[in-house]
């Protein structure tokens, strides 16, 4: 077990080498804007609970995590406990697509990015395959179920691959999640975006904020000043 401080946070997280949270989690966490009135936040595919830990610093809402893999579920439960969050968190072991929630204020997710037909991208272990590929959770399945669970005016946050943005917009529109804010993430200033951060509101008004792009690196292995400012800590 490896213990570390969350980037840009005073909270701690225990993780195994095979089940650690990644930069995608940090990017989505720092993109979140959570209104104080929210009472419930649900993290789909919570993994070891990293995203929920970040969310706990933004709100006093109840924190719900759903995780289909038992080892990752156990880590999430453990990480809530070591940060004193067990009284306002609930981690559920199971398939999100089969879960039943009503009138949630906010759904957040760092979901699997890759379609299963991309066999050349399949990870080696079954655990990584479930986390990274749409084996048990497709993009449409996530959006459809989140929309069903959210109340009118509820928030949906997600990070995904930029090359699937057109597909993402089509699916969001299909399930009445209005795109409100978008931020593209580029590895270098002269490279195409590889990730996109998304905020939606269920049946929201048609208006869109396109944030300034986020550039991760200014040189190889050297984070940009804007990225350090975005995450709130020199790495």
GUGULUM-777724 format. One line per 8 residues: their letters; for each residue x, y, z of N, C-alpha, C. Coordinates in steps of 0.1 Angstrom, whole numbers, always signed. Layout:
N
a) X Y Z X Y Z X Y Z  ...
***
This chain:
235
xxxxxxxx) +9 -12 +0 +0 +0 +0 +9 +12 +0  +5 +22 -8 +13 +35 -9 +4 +46 -4  +9 +54 +5 +1 +65 +10 +7 +78 +5  -1 +87 +0 +3 +100 -5 -7 +111 -3  -3 +123 -3 -12 +134 -2 -18 +137 -16  -30 +140 -17 -37 +143 -29 -30 +156 -35  -28 +157 -48 -22 +169 -54 -32 +181 -52  -26 +191 -47 -34 +203 -45 -45 +202 -34
xxxxxxxx) -42 +193 -24 -51 +191 -13 -43 +187 -1  -50 +188 +11 -44 +183 +23 -48 +169 +27  -58 +164 +19 -62 +150 +22 -52 +140 +17  -54 +128 +23 -44 +117 +20 -52 +106 +13  -45 +97 +6 -51 +86 -1 -41 +74 +0  -47 +62 +3 -39 +50 +2 -43 +43 -11  -33 +38 -18 -35 +31 -31 -25 +20 -33  -29 +11 -41 -19 +1 -45 -13 +5 -58
xxxxxxxx) -2 +0 -62 +5 +4 -74 -4 +2 -86  -12 -9 -86 -21 -12 -97 -34 -4 -97  -38 +2 -86 -50 +8 -85 -49 +23 -80  -40 +30 -86 -38 +44 -82 -46 +53 -91  -50 +65 -86 -57 +74 -94 -47 +81 -103  -52 +87 -114 -42 +93 -124 -45 +108 -125  -38 +114 -135 -39 +128 -137 -53 +132 -142  -61 +123 -148 -74 +126 -153 -83 +129 -141
xxxxxxxx) -81 +122 -130 -89 +125 -118 -86 +139 -112  -73 +143 -112 -70 +156 -108 -76 +167 -117  -75 +165 -130 -80 +175 -139 -95 +177 -137  -103 +166 -136 -117 +167 -134 -120 +173 -120  -113 +169 -110 -115 +175 -96 -113 +190 -96  -103 +195 -103 -101 +209 -103 -110 +217 -112  -117 +210 -121 -127 +216 -130 -141 +218 -123  -143 +210 -112 -156 +210 -106 -159 +223 -99
xxxxxxxx) -171 +228 -101 -177 +239 -94 -190 +234 -88  -190 +233 -74 -202 +227 -68 -209 +237 -60  -222 +241 -64 -230 +250 -56 -232 +245 -42  -232 +254 -32 -233 +251 -18 -246 +244 -15  -256 +246 -22 -270 +241 -19 -271 +226 -22  -261 +220 -29 -262 +206 -33 -262 +197 -20  -270 +187 -21 -271 +177 -10 -266 +163 -13  -265 +160 -26 -260 +147 -30 -250 +148 -42
xxxxxxxx) -239 +141 -41 -230 +140 -52 -226 +125 -54  -228 +120 -66 -225 +106 -69 -214 +105 -79  -204 +97 -76 -192 +95 -84 -194 +81 -91  -194 +80 -104 -196 +68 -111 -182 +62 -114  -180 +49 -109 -167 +43 -111 -157 +49 -102  -160 +50 -89 -152 +58 -80 -138 +53 -78  -135 +41 -82 -121 +35 -80 -117 +35 -66  -106 +42 -62 -102 +42 -48 -107 +54 -41
xxxxxxxx) -116 +62 -47 -123 +73 -40 -116 +86 -42  -106 +87 -50 -99 +100 -52 -107 +112 -56  -116 +110 -65 -124 +121 -70 -134 +125 -59  -140 +116 -52 -149 +119 -41 -141 +127 -30  -129 +123 -27 -121 +130 -17 -120 +145 -21  -116 +147 -33 -115 +161 -38 -129 +168 -37  -140 +162 -40 -153 +168 -40 -157 +171 -25  -152 +163 -16 -155 +166 -2 -150 +179 +3
xxxxxxxx) -140 +185 -4 -134 +198 +0 -143 +210 -5  -152 +206 -15 -160 +217 -21 -174 +218 -16  -178 +208 -8 -192 +208 -4 -194 +199 +9  -205 +202 +15 -208 +193 +27 -219 +183 +23  -221 +182 +10 -231 +172 +5 -227 +158 +8  -237 +149 +8 -235 +135 +10 -227 +130 -2  -217 +122 +0 -208 +117 -10 -211 +102 -13  -215 +99 -25 -219 +85 -29 -209 +81 -40
xxxxxxxx) -203 +69 -38 -195 +63 -49 -200 +50 -53  -200 +47 -66 -204 +34 -71 -192 +28 -78  -188 +15 -74 -177 +9 -80 -180 -6 -82  -177 -11 -94 -180 -25 -97 -170 -35 -93  -157 -30 -91 -146 -39 -87 -144 -39 -72  -144 -51 -66 -144 -52 -52 -131 -47 -46  -120 -49 -52 -107 -44 -46 -107 -29 -45  -112 -23 -56 -112 -8 -57 -123 -3 -47
xxxxxxxx) -134 -9 -46 -144 -6 -37 -139 -6 -22  -132 -16 -19 -126 -17 -5 -116 -5 -3  -108 -2 -13 -99 +10 -11 -107 +23 -9  -118 +25 -17 -126 +37 -15 -132 +38 -1  -137 +27 +4 -142 +27 +18 -131 +31 +28  -120 +25 +26 -108 +27 +35 -104 +42 +34  -104 +48 +22 -99 +61 +20 -109 +72 +26  -122 +68 +25 -131 +77 +32 -129 +77 +47
xxxxxxxx) -126 +65 +52 -124 +64 +67 -112 +71 +72  -101 +70 +65 -88 +76 +70 -88 +91 +69  -98 +96 +61 -99 +111 +60 -111 +116 +68  -117 +107 +77 -128 +111 +85 -141 +114 +78  -143 +108 +67 -155 +111 +59 -165 +99 +59  -163 +89 +67 -172 +78 +67 -187 +82 +71  -189 +92 +79 -202 +96 +83 -210 +103 +72  -204 +109 +62 -211 +115 +51 -208 +109 +38
xxxxxxxx) -203 +97 +37 -201 +90 +25 -207 +77 +25  -210 +72 +13 -216 +58 +11 -209 +53 -2  -202 +42 +0 -196 +35 -12 -204 +23 -15  -208 +21 -27 -216 +10 -31 -209 +1 -41  -209 -12 -38 -203 -22 -47 -214 -27 -57  -212 -24 -69 -222 -29 -79 -221 -22 -92  -230 -25 -101 -230 -20 -115 -239 -7 -115  -233 +4 -119 -240 +17 -119 -253 +16 -127
xxxxxxxx) -252 +9 -139 -263 +8 -148 -275 +1 -142  -273 -6 -131 -284 -13 -124 -288 -6 -111  -282 +5 -108 -285 +12 -96 -297 +20 -97  -303 +24 -86 -316 +32 -86 -314 +44 -77  -314 +55 -82 -313 +68 -75 -324 +77 -81  -328 +87 -73 -337 +97 -77 -333 +111 -72  -335 +121 -81 -333 +135 -77 -319 +138 -72  -309 +132 -78 -295 +136 -74 -292 +150 -78
xxxxxxxx) -284 +157 -70 -279 +170 -74 -268 +170 -84  -259 +160 -83 -247 +161 -91 -242 +147 -94  -239 +143 -106 -232 +131 -110 -219 +135 -116  -208 +128 -111 -194 +131 -117 -188 +118 -121  -179 +118 -131 -174 +105 -135 -161 +108 -144  -151 +99 -141 -139 +97 -149 -141 +83 -155  -149 +82 -166 -153 +68 -170 -143 +62 -179  -146 +49 -183 -137 +42 -193 -138 +51 -206
xxxxxxxx) -126 +52 -212 -125 +61 -224 -126 +53 -237  -122 +41 -237 -120 +34 -250 -131 +23 -253  -135 +23 -266 -145 +13 -270 -138 -1 -271  -146 -11 -268 -140 -24 -268 -135 -29 -281  -140 -23 -292 -135 -28 -305 -121 -23 -308  -116 -14 -300 -102 -9 -301 -93 -20 -294  -92 -32 -299 -86 -43 -293 -71 -40 -291  -65 -32 -299 -51 -29 -298 -48 -20 -286
xxxxxxxx) -58 -14 -280 -57 -6 -268 -60 -13 -255  -65 -25 -256 -70 -32 -244 -58 -34 -234  -61 -31 -221 -51 -32 -211 -49 -47 -208  -38 -50 -201 -34 -64 -199 -43 -71 -189  -46 -64 -178 -53 -71 -167 -68 -68 -168  -76 -77 -163 -90 -76 -163 -95 -63 -155  -88 -60 -144 -91 -49 -136 -89 -36 -144  -78 -35 -151 -75 -23 -160 -85 -22 -172
xxxxxxxx) -88 -34 -177 -98 -34 -188 -111 -28 -184  -116 -32 -173 -129 -26 -168 -128 -11 -165  -117 -7 -160 -115 +7 -157 -113 +16 -169  -107 +11 -180 -103 +19 -191 -111 +17 -204  -118 +5 -205 -126 +2 -217 -140 +0 -214  -149 +2 -224 -163 +2 -222 -169 -12 -222  -164 -20 -212 -168 -34 -211 -181 -34 -203  -181 -27 -191 -193 -27 -183 -200 -14 -183
xxxxxxxx) -194 -3 -188 -200 +10 -188 -196 +17 -201  -206 +19 -210 -204 +26 -222 -207 +41 -220  -203 +49 -229 -205 +64 -228 -220 +66 -228  -228 +60 -237 -242 +62 -237 -249 +57 -225  -244 +45 -220 -250 +40 -208 -248 +49 -196  -236 +55 -195 -234 +64 -184 -243 +76 -185  -243 +83 -197 -251 +95 -198 -266 +92 -196  -271 +82 -202 -285 +78 -201 -289 +76 -186
xxxxxxxx) -281 +69 -179 -284 +66 -165 -282 +78 -156  -272 +86 -158 -270 +98 -151 -282 +108 -152  -286 +109 -165 -298 +118 -167 -310 +113 -160  -312 +100 -160 -324 +94 -153 -323 +97 -138  -311 +97 -132 -309 +99 -118 -309 +113 -113  -306 +122 -122 -305 +136 -118 -318 +143 -117  -319 +152 -108 -331 +161 -108 -331 +171 -119  -342 +178 -121 -342 +189 -131 -332 +200 -126
xxxxxxxx) -323 +204 -134 -313 +214 -130 -301 +208 -124  -300 +194 -123 -289 +188 -117 -277 +189 -126  -265 +187 -120 -252 +189 -127 -246 +175 -131  -240 +175 -142 -232 +163 -147 -218 +168 -151  -208 +162 -145 -194 +165 -148 -187 +152 -153  -179 +154 -163 -171 +142 -169 -158 +147 -176  -148 +138 -175 -137 +140 -184 -137 +129 -194  -133 +132 -206 -133 +121 -216 -122 +124 -227
xxxxxxxx) -121 +116 -237 -112 +118 -248 -117 +128 -257  -108 +138 -261 -113 +149 -270 -117 +144 -284  -111 +133 -288 -115 +128 -302 -129 +121 -302  -135 +121 -291 -149 +116 -291 -159 +127 -288  -154 +139 -289 -163 +151 -285 -176 +152 -293  -175 +150 -306 -187 +151 -314 -197 +140 -310  -193 +128 -307 -202 +117 -302 -207 +121 -288  -199 +126 -280 -203 +130 -266 -214 +141 -267
xxxxxxxx) -213 +151 -275 -223 +161 -277 -236 +155 -281  -236 +146 -291 -248 +140 -296 -255 +132 -286  -248 +125 -277 -254 +116 -267 -259 +125 -256  -252 +135 -252 -257 +145 -242 -270 +151 -246  -271 +155 -258 -283 +161 -263 -295 +151 -263  -292 +139 -267 -302 +129 -268 -309 +126 -254  -301 +128 -243 -306 +125 -230 -308 +138 -221  -309 +149 -228 -314 +162 -222 -304 +167 -212
xxxxxxxx) -291 +165 -214 -281 +171 -206 -274 +182 -214  -277 +194 -210 -273 +206 -218 -259 +210 -215  -251 +210 -225 -237 +214 -223 -235 +228 -219  -229 +231 -208 -228 +244 -202 -213 +250 -202  -204 +241 -201 -190 +245 -199 -181 +234 -205  -171 +238 -213 -161 +229 -219 -147 +234 -218  -138 +225 -214 -124 +229 -214 -116 +218 -220  -108 +221 -231 -100 +212 -238 -86 +212 -231
xxxxxxxx) -80 +200 -230 -67 +198 -224 -57 +193 -234  -46 +200 -236 -36 +197 -246 -23 +192 -238  -16 +182 -243 -3 +178 -237 +7 +189 -238  +8 +195 -250 +17 +206 -253 +10 +217 -261  +15 +229 -261 +8 +240 -268 +7 +238 -283  +16 +230 -289 +15 +227 -304 +9 +214 -307  +2 +207 -297 -3 +194 -300 -19 +195 -298  -26 +186 -306 -41 +186 -304 -45 +182 -290
xxxxxxxx) -57 +186 -287 -62 +182 -274 -64 +167 -273  -61 +162 -261 -63 +147 -260 -74 +144 -249  -78 +154 -241 -89 +153 -232 -98 +165 -232  -110 +163 -228 -120 +174 -227 -127 +172 -214  -129 +184 -207 -136 +185 -194 -150 +191 -197  -160 +185 -191 -174 +188 -195 -183 +191 -183  -190 +201 -183 -201 +204 -173 -214 +205 -181  -224 +198 -176 -238 +199 -181 -248 +202 -170
xxxxxxxx) -259 +207 -174 -271 +208 -165 -283 +201 -172  -290 +193 -164 -301 +186 -170 -312 +196 -173  -315 +196 -186 -326 +205 -192 -323 +219 -189  -310 +223 -190 -305 +236 -188 -308 +245 -200  -307 +258 -198 -308 +268 -209 -296 +267 -219  -299 +270 -231 -289 +269 -241 -279 +281 -240  -268 +278 -234 -257 +288 -233 -244 +280 -230  -233 +284 -236 -221 +276 -234 -209 +285 -231
xxxxxxxx) -201 +281 -221 -188 +287 -219 -177 +278 -223  -169 +283 -233 -157 +276 -237 -145 +281 -230  -141 +274 -220 -129 +278 -212 -117 +279 -220  -107 +287 -216 -94 +287 -222 -88 +273 -221  -81 +269 -231 -75 +255 -231 -64 +254 -220  -62 +242 -215 -52 +239 -205 -41 +232 -212  -29 +237 -210 -17 +231 -216 -9 +224 -204  -7 +211 -205 -1 +204 -194 +14 +206 -193
xxxxxxxx) +21 +205 -204 +36 +206 -203 +41 +218 -211  +51 +224 -206 +58 +234 -214 +71 +228 -221  +77 +218 -214 +88 +211 -220 +86 +196 -215  +93 +187 -220 +92 +173 -216 +94 +172 -201  +85 +165 -194 +85 +163 -180 +85 +176 -171  +81 +187 -178 +81 +200 -170 +67 +206 -172  +59 +207 -161 +46 +212 -162 +46 +227 -165  +35 +231 -172 +34 +245 -175 +29 +253 -163
xxxxxxxx) +32 +266 -163 +28 +274 -152 +12 +274 -150  +5 +274 -161 -10 +275 -161 -15 +261 -155  -8 +250 -158 -13 +238 -152 -10 +238 -137  +1 +242 -133 +4 +243 -118 -6 +252 -111  -9 +263 -117 -20 +272 -112 -33 +265 -111  -36 +257 -122 -49 +251 -123 -51 +240 -112  -41 +232 -109 -42 +222 -99 -39 +227 -85  -33 +239 -84 -31 +245 -71 -18 +241 -63
xxx) -9 +235 -71 +3 +230 -64 +14 +228 -74  +26 +232 -71 +38 +228 -79 +41 +213 -77  +42 +206 -88 +43 +192 -88 +58 +188 -91
***
